[in-house]
């Protein structure tokens, strides 16, 4: 089960409150402003700053 578009529309980066977008392979949510990727585990986005990885 993928993330719904409704959920994607309301999620924001917890650090800068900016827009996040689904990564091309669908395993994370990327914030272009902060250059961070928040992981998605078991169809649940982990929106914790300390769990984010640098955007490559």
N, CA, C and O atoms as CSV, one atom per row, in Angstrom:
chain,resi,resn,atom,element,x,y,z
A,1,UNK,N,N,0.841,-1.179,0.000
A,1,UNK,CA,C,0.000,0.000,0.000
A,1,UNK,C,C,0.886,1.243,0.000
A,1,UNK,O,O,1.703,1.429,0.902
A,2,UNK,N,N,0.726,2.071,-0.990
A,2,UNK,CA,C,1.519,3.296,-1.097
A,2,UNK,C,C,0.843,4.421,-0.320
A,2,UNK,O,O,-0.319,4.319,0.075
A,3,UNK,N,N,1.595,5.490,-0.114
A,3,UNK,CA,C,1.026,6.650,0.562
A,3,UNK,C,C,-0.006,7.307,-0.346
A,3,UNK,O,O,0.213,7.447,-1.550
A,4,UNK,N,N,-1.120,7.705,0.234
A,4,UNK,CA,C,-2.167,8.357,-0.557
A,4,UNK,C,C,-1.747,9.779,-0.911
A,4,UNK,O,O,-0.933,10.392,-0.220
A,5,UNK,N,N,-2.311,10.287,-1.992
A,5,UNK,CA,C,-2.019,11.655,-2.400
A,5,UNK,C,C,-2.503,12.648,-1.348
A,5,UNK,O,O,-1.881,13.693,-1.154
A,6,UNK,N,N,-3.596,12.336,-0.672
A,6,UNK,CA,C,-4.100,13.214,0.396
A,6,UNK,C,C,-3.058,13.375,1.504
A,6,UNK,O,O,-2.819,14.482,1.985
A,7,UNK,N,N,-2.446,12.270,1.899
A,7,UNK,CA,C,-1.413,12.323,2.938
A,7,UNK,C,C,-0.199,13.098,2.450
A,7,UNK,O,O,0.345,13.924,3.183
A,8,UNK,N,N,0.230,12.842,1.225
A,8,UNK,CA,C,1.374,13.555,0.675
A,8,UNK,C,C,1.124,15.058,0.616
A,8,UNK,O,O,2.044,15.854,0.801
A,9,UNK,N,N,-0.125,15.443,0.358
A,9,UNK,CA,C,-0.468,16.862,0.266
A,9,UNK,C,C,-0.368,17.586,1.609
A,9,UNK,O,O,-0.094,18.786,1.639
A,10,UNK,N,N,-0.585,16.879,2.716
A,10,UNK,CA,C,-0.570,17.557,4.014
A,10,UNK,C,C,0.750,17.408,4.764
A,10,UNK,O,O,0.998,18.152,5.713
A,11,UNK,N,N,1.596,16.472,4.367
A,11,UNK,CA,C,2.879,16.301,5.042
A,11,UNK,C,C,3.823,17.456,4.709
A,11,UNK,O,O,3.845,17.956,3.584
A,12,UNK,N,N,4.593,17.865,5.702
A,12,UNK,CA,C,5.582,18.922,5.520
A,12,UNK,C,C,6.861,18.522,6.248
A,12,UNK,O,O,6.839,17.710,7.173
A,13,UNK,N,N,7.957,19.098,5.819
A,13,UNK,CA,C,9.239,18.853,6.470
A,13,UNK,C,C,9.172,19.374,7.903
A,13,UNK,O,O,8.802,20.529,8.116
A,14,UNK,N,N,9.519,18.552,8.886
A,14,UNK,CA,C,9.463,19.008,10.273
A,14,UNK,C,C,10.528,20.051,10.613
A,14,UNK,O,O,10.408,20.756,11.615
A,15,UNK,N,N,11.552,20.149,9.798
A,15,UNK,CA,C,12.626,21.101,10.084
A,15,UNK,C,C,12.290,22.502,9.560
A,15,UNK,O,O,12.396,23.477,10.304
A,16,UNK,N,N,11.889,22.611,8.290
A,16,UNK,CA,C,11.656,23.927,7.692
A,16,UNK,C,C,10.183,24.183,7.358
A,16,UNK,O,O,9.817,25.280,6.936
A,17,UNK,N,N,9.350,23.171,7.550
A,17,UNK,CA,C,7.911,23.248,7.241
A,17,UNK,C,C,7.642,23.369,5.747
A,17,UNK,O,O,6.550,23.765,5.339
A,18,UNK,N,N,8.635,23.028,4.933
A,18,UNK,CA,C,8.501,23.084,3.481
A,18,UNK,C,C,7.869,21.820,2.921
A,18,UNK,O,O,7.562,20.877,3.651
A,19,UNK,N,N,7.685,21.826,1.617
A,19,UNK,CA,C,7.063,20.710,0.907
A,19,UNK,C,C,8.024,19.514,0.835
A,19,UNK,O,O,9.229,19.682,0.649
A,20,UNK,N,N,7.473,18.321,0.982
A,20,UNK,CA,C,8.236,17.096,0.778
A,20,UNK,C,C,7.641,16.352,-0.407
A,20,UNK,O,O,6.436,16.406,-0.652
A,21,UNK,N,N,8.502,15.661,-1.133
A,21,UNK,CA,C,8.066,14.901,-2.301
A,21,UNK,C,C,8.562,13.474,-2.176
A,21,UNK,O,O,9.628,13.220,-1.614
A,22,UNK,N,N,7.789,12.557,-2.698
A,22,UNK,CA,C,8.152,11.143,-2.700
A,22,UNK,C,C,9.410,10.941,-3.534
A,22,UNK,O,O,9.526,11.489,-4.630
A,23,UNK,N,N,10.344,10.163,-3.024
A,23,UNK,CA,C,11.562,9.869,-3.772
A,23,UNK,C,C,11.208,8.985,-4.971
A,23,UNK,O,O,10.178,8.310,-4.958
A,24,UNK,N,N,12.049,8.985,-5.999
A,24,UNK,CA,C,11.743,8.195,-7.201
A,24,UNK,C,C,11.493,6.707,-6.933
A,24,UNK,O,O,10.651,6.099,-7.594
A,25,UNK,N,N,12.207,6.118,-5.980
A,25,UNK,CA,C,11.991,4.703,-5.692
A,25,UNK,C,C,10.924,4.472,-4.622
A,25,UNK,O,O,10.629,3.327,-4.281
A,26,UNK,N,N,10.338,5.556,-4.087
A,26,UNK,CA,C,9.211,5.442,-3.167
A,26,UNK,C,C,9.541,5.034,-1.747
A,26,UNK,O,O,8.646,4.660,-0.989
A,27,UNK,N,N,10.826,5.099,-1.369
A,27,UNK,CA,C,11.196,4.661,-0.022
A,27,UNK,C,C,11.438,5.815,0.946
A,27,UNK,O,O,11.913,5.601,2.061
A,28,UNK,N,N,11.111,7.047,0.521
A,28,UNK,CA,C,11.325,8.190,1.403
A,28,UNK,C,C,10.626,9.439,0.892
A,28,UNK,O,O,10.094,9.475,-0.217
A,29,UNK,N,N,10.646,10.461,1.740
A,29,UNK,CA,C,10.095,11.765,1.396
A,29,UNK,C,C,11.235,12.767,1.451
A,29,UNK,O,O,11.898,12.903,2.479
A,30,UNK,N,N,11.463,13.464,0.353
A,30,UNK,CA,C,12.595,14.374,0.244
A,30,UNK,C,C,12.167,15.825,0.400
A,30,UNK,O,O,11.149,16.256,-0.143
A,31,UNK,N,N,12.968,16.565,1.154
A,31,UNK,CA,C,12.803,18.015,1.285
A,31,UNK,C,C,13.956,18.663,0.531
A,31,UNK,O,O,15.115,18.514,0.919
A,32,UNK,N,N,13.646,19.374,-0.534
A,32,UNK,CA,C,14.676,20.019,-1.338
A,32,UNK,C,C,15.363,21.159,-0.607
A,32,UNK,O,O,16.559,21.377,-0.797
A,33,UNK,N,N,14.634,21.888,0.223
A,33,UNK,CA,C,15.202,23.035,0.934
A,33,UNK,C,C,16.233,22.594,1.973
A,33,UNK,O,O,17.304,23.193,2.073
A,34,UNK,N,N,15.923,21.568,2.734
A,34,UNK,CA,C,16.824,21.080,3.793
A,34,UNK,C,C,17.803,20.033,3.273
A,34,UNK,O,O,18.779,19.699,3.944
A,35,UNK,N,N,17.534,19.514,2.066
A,35,UNK,CA,C,18.350,18.446,1.474
A,35,UNK,C,C,18.373,17.213,2.374
A,35,UNK,O,O,19.423,16.615,2.609
A,36,UNK,N,N,17.167,16.840,2.882
A,36,UNK,CA,C,17.015,15.663,3.731
A,36,UNK,C,C,15.977,14.721,3.146
A,36,UNK,O,O,15.053,15.147,2.453
A,37,UNK,N,N,16.142,13.429,3.434
A,37,UNK,CA,C,15.162,12.413,3.044
A,37,UNK,C,C,14.673,11.728,4.307
A,37,UNK,O,O,15.463,11.189,5.082
A,38,UNK,N,N,13.361,11.755,4.504
A,38,UNK,CA,C,12.734,11.086,5.638
A,38,UNK,C,C,12.287,9.705,5.169
A,38,UNK,O,O,11.591,9.600,4.160
A,39,UNK,N,N,12.670,8.646,5.878
A,39,UNK,CA,C,12.364,7.290,5.413
A,39,UNK,C,C,10.879,6.934,5.544
A,39,UNK,O,O,10.151,7.502,6.359
A,40,UNK,N,N,10.465,5.989,4.726
A,40,UNK,CA,C,9.127,5.397,4.834
A,40,UNK,C,C,9.342,3.929,5.172
A,40,UNK,O,O,9.975,3.192,4.415
A,41,UNK,N,N,8.814,3.516,6.307
A,41,UNK,CA,C,8.945,2.117,6.750
A,41,UNK,C,C,7.567,1.525,6.959
A,41,UNK,O,O,6.744,2.095,7.674
A,42,UNK,N,N,7.315,0.396,6.345
A,42,UNK,CA,C,6.009,-0.272,6.446
A,42,UNK,C,C,4.872,0.687,6.114
A,42,UNK,O,O,3.846,0.710,6.794
A,43,UNK,N,N,5.066,1.486,5.049
A,43,UNK,CA,C,4.074,2.463,4.569
A,43,UNK,C,C,3.802,3.585,5.570
A,43,UNK,O,O,2.764,4.242,5.483
A,44,UNK,N,N,4.712,3.817,6.517
A,44,UNK,CA,C,4.563,4.891,7.499
A,44,UNK,C,C,5.743,5.846,7.347
A,44,UNK,O,O,6.888,5.433,7.528
A,45,UNK,N,N,5.488,7.118,7.018
A,45,UNK,CA,C,6.590,8.076,6.931
A,45,UNK,C,C,7.133,8.410,8.317
A,45,UNK,O,O,6.375,8.742,9.228
A,46,UNK,N,N,8.439,8.318,8.464
A,46,UNK,CA,C,9.105,8.611,9.729
A,46,UNK,C,C,9.589,10.064,9.646
A,46,UNK,O,O,10.674,10.338,9.133
A,47,UNK,N,N,8.777,10.979,10.153
A,47,UNK,CA,C,9.042,12.415,10.010
A,47,UNK,C,C,9.768,12.961,11.242
A,47,UNK,O,O,9.315,13.915,11.874
A,48,UNK,N,N,10.875,12.351,11.562
A,48,UNK,CA,C,11.720,12.771,12.686
A,48,UNK,C,C,13.046,13.264,12.118
A,48,UNK,O,O,13.689,12.574,11.327
A,49,UNK,N,N,13.446,14.458,12.527
A,49,UNK,CA,C,14.669,15.057,11.985
A,49,UNK,C,C,15.881,14.168,12.210
A,49,UNK,O,O,16.741,14.056,11.336
A,50,UNK,N,N,15.956,13.533,13.380
A,50,UNK,CA,C,17.132,12.698,13.661
A,50,UNK,C,C,17.122,11.377,12.892
A,50,UNK,O,O,18.128,10.667,12.898
A,51,UNK,N,N,16.036,11.031,12.244
A,51,UNK,CA,C,15.974,9.821,11.409
A,51,UNK,C,C,16.232,10.111,9.941
A,51,UNK,O,O,16.385,9.184,9.145
A,52,UNK,N,N,16.281,11.385,9.570
A,52,UNK,CA,C,16.460,11.787,8.181
A,52,UNK,C,C,17.901,11.544,7.724
A,52,UNK,O,O,18.843,11.591,8.515
A,53,UNK,N,N,18.036,11.286,6.435
A,53,UNK,CA,C,19.344,11.077,5.809
A,53,UNK,C,C,19.595,12.221,4.826
A,53,UNK,O,O,18.640,12.789,4.296
A,54,UNK,N,N,20.844,12.568,4.575
A,54,UNK,CA,C,21.147,13.621,3.594
A,54,UNK,C,C,20.673,13.212,2.203
A,54,UNK,O,O,20.812,12.056,1.803
A,55,UNK,N,N,20.117,14.164,1.480
A,55,UNK,CA,C,19.670,13.952,0.109
A,55,UNK,C,C,20.893,13.857,-0.790
A,55,UNK,O,O,21.801,14.683,-0.694
A,56,UNK,N,N,20.921,12.859,-1.660
A,56,UNK,CA,C,22.082,12.665,-2.524
A,56,UNK,C,C,21.805,13.105,-3.930
A,56,UNK,O,O,22.680,13.010,-4.791
